């Protein structure tokens, strides 16, 4: 490999956005082995974890099952993925005022769309619709999650929360609401009215799409 073909040199010359996935991964891996260079190792690793989002879900043991990936490389990959997620997470905070639930929905698709378990996330907003905190409140099984409005509002009152948005994912990829989803939303609205904290919306996240229960149901009437 000539110097100009090395991923680090290409990133300097062309920028990170113009590198292929395996080139970016090769920079993280740094070295290959006696049998193959780092680019080939990166290509082989990515071909094992296809599509790309499965790499995010891979455990350390699964990463180390790939020949050429030892404990150090596996840890570095997991750390890089987590750091990238936190950078993405901070972008929502930097937006300041939440102008619409669709803004939150589009962001949460990226964070929750590929999860294999149900996660319930709450966005706590102040009176100016500024995001105070985003928190994963519950993690359930693949088929169900057990959520209690009391626990959500217990967290909400820790902050100057005036409004909140809740969101949960459907691992099936289909964001159509179940009866349990609708009943839970109505309970959240009722509890919010008693607590003086408005539930702005309940978003259901699927694969590359979301559903707003404020727009698609009569829960908020």
C-alpha positions in Angstrom: 0.0 0.0 0.0 1.5 3.3 -1.0 1.4 6.2 1.5 -1.1 8.1 -0.5 -3.5 5.1 -0.4 -3.3 4.8 3.4 -6.6 5.7 5.1 -5.0 8.3 7.4 -3.4 10.1 4.4 -6.7 9.9 2.5 -8.6 11.4 5.4 -6.2 14.3 5.6 -6.4 14.9 1.9 -10.1 14.2 1.2 -11.8 14.5 4.6 -13.5 11.8 6.7 -16.8 12.0 4.8 -15.1 10.8 1.6 -13.7 7.7 3.1 -15.4 4.3 2.8 -16.6 2.4 5.9 -13.7 0.0 5.8 -11.2 2.9 5.6 -12.6 4.6 8.6 -12.6 1.3 10.5 -9.0 0.6 9.4 -7.9 3.9 11.0 -9.5 2.7 14.3 -7.8 -0.7 14.0 -4.5 0.9 13.2 -2.7 -2.4 12.3 -3.4 -5.7 10.6 -1.5 -8.9 11.0 1.3 -10.8 9.3 -1.3 -12.5 7.1 -3.2 -9.4 6.0 -3.0 -5.6 6.0 -5.4 -3.5 8.1 -7.7 -2.6 5.2 -8.4 -6.3 4.4 -9.0 -6.9 8.1 -11.5 -4.1 8.2 -13.3 -5.4 5.0 -13.5 -8.9 6.5 -14.8 -7.5 9.8 -17.5 -5.4 8.1 -18.6 -8.3 5.9 -19.2 -10.4 9.0 -21.3 -7.6 10.6 -23.7 -6.9 7.8 -25.7 -4.6 7.7 -23.5 -2.0 9.4 -25.8 -1.4 12.4 -25.2 -4.9 13.7 -21.6 -3.9 14.5 -23.1 -1.4 17.1 -24.8 -4.3 18.8 -21.9 -6.7 18.7 -20.5 -7.8 22.1 -16.8 -7.9 22.9 -16.8 -11.7 22.6 -18.5 -11.5 19.2 -15.9 -9.0 17.9 -13.0 -11.2 19.2 -14.5 -14.2 17.3 -13.1 -12.5 14.1 -9.6 -13.6 13.4 -7.2 -10.7 13.9 -9.4 -8.9 16.4 -8.0 -9.3 19.9 -9.2 -7.8 23.2 -7.6 -4.4 22.6 -9.0 -3.9 19.2 -12.5 -5.1 20.3 -12.4 -2.6 23.3 -11.3 0.2 21.0 -14.2 -0.5 18.5 -16.8 -0.6 21.3 -15.4 2.6 22.8 -15.4 4.4 19.4 -19.0 3.3 18.7 -20.2 4.5 22.2 -18.4 7.8 21.8 -20.0 8.3 18.4 -23.4 7.7 20.0 -22.7 10.2 22.7 -21.6 12.8 20.2 -24.8 12.2 18.3 -26.7 12.4 21.6 -25.2 15.8 22.4 -26.4 17.3 19.1 -30.0 17.1 20.4 -28.9 19.0 23.5 -27.1 21.7 21.4 -30.3 22.4 19.4 -31.6 24.1 22.5 -35.3 24.7 21.8 -37.3 21.7 20.5 -39.4 23.2 17.8 -41.5 20.1 17.0 -41.9 16.5 17.9 -40.8 15.5 14.4 -37.4 17.0 15.2 -37.2 14.6 18.1 -38.7 11.7 16.1 -36.1 12.0 13.3 -33.2 12.0 15.8 -34.6 9.1 17.8 -35.0 7.0 14.7 -31.2 7.0 14.5 -30.7 6.1 18.1 -33.5 3.5 18.6 -34.4 2.1 15.2 -32.0 -0.8 15.4 -32.4 -1.9 19.0 -33.4 -5.5 19.7 -35.1 -4.7 23.0 -37.8 -2.2 23.8 -36.4 1.0 25.3 -38.5 3.8 26.7 -36.9 7.2 26.5 -38.1 10.4 28.1 -37.2 13.9 26.9 -37.6 16.4 29.8 -38.3 20.0 28.6 -38.5 23.3 30.5 -41.1 26.0 29.9 -39.2 27.2 26.9 -39.1 23.8 25.3 -35.4 23.5 25.9 -34.2 20.0 26.5 -33.1 19.6 30.1 -32.3 15.9 29.9 -32.8 12.8 27.8 -33.0 9.6 29.8 -33.7 5.9 29.1 -36.3 5.1 31.7 -37.0 1.4 31.0 -35.5 -1.4 29.0 -37.8 -4.4 28.4 -37.7 -7.7 26.7 -37.9 -8.1 22.9 -41.7 -8.7 23.2 -42.7 -6.4 26.0 -41.7 -3.7 28.4 -43.1 -2.9 31.8 -43.4 0.9 32.3 -45.0 2.9 35.1 -46.0 6.5 34.7 -45.0 7.1 38.4 -41.4 6.2 37.7 -41.2 8.6 34.8 -42.7 11.5 36.7 -40.5 10.7 39.6 -37.6 11.5 37.3 -39.3 14.5 35.8 -39.8 16.3 39.2 -36.0 16.2 39.8 -35.7 18.9 37.1 -37.6 22.0 36.2 -39.7 20.0 33.8 -42.7 21.7 32.3 -43.4 19.3 29.4 -42.1 15.9 28.3 -42.0 13.7 25.3 -41.8 9.9 25.6 -40.7 7.5 23.0 -40.3 3.8 22.7 -39.2 1.5 19.9 -40.8 -1.5 18.4 -38.1 -4.1 17.6 -40.3 -5.5 14.9 -39.8 -2.3 13.0 -43.5 -1.6 12.7 -44.4 1.5 14.6 -48.2 0.9 14.6 -49.5 1.3 18.2 -50.8 -1.6 20.3 -53.7 -1.3 22.7 -51.2 -1.3 25.5 -49.4 1.6 23.9 -52.6 3.6 23.7 -53.6 2.8 27.3 -50.2 3.7 28.6 -50.3 7.0 26.8 -53.7 7.9 28.3 -52.3 7.1 31.8 -49.3 9.3 31.1 -51.6 12.2 30.0 -53.8 11.8 33.1 -50.8 11.7 35.5 -49.2 14.7 33.7 -52.4 16.7 34.3 -52.3 15.9 38.0 -48.6 16.7 38.2 -48.8 19.9 36.1 -46.4 18.4 33.5 -47.8 18.3 30.0 -47.2 15.2 27.8 -46.5 16.7 24.4 -46.3 13.4 22.5 -45.6 9.7 22.6 -43.5 8.6 19.7 -43.2 5.0 18.5 -40.0 4.3 16.7 -39.7 1.7 13.9 -37.3 1.1 11.1 -36.5 4.4 9.5 -39.9 5.9 10.5 -41.8 6.9 13.6 -45.4 7.4 14.6 -46.8 10.3 16.7 -49.7 9.2 18.9 -50.7 12.9 19.1 -51.2 12.9 15.4 -52.4 9.3 14.8 -54.7 8.6 17.8 -57.4 10.2 19.8 -55.4 9.9 23.1 -54.7 13.6 23.3 -58.3 14.8 22.5 
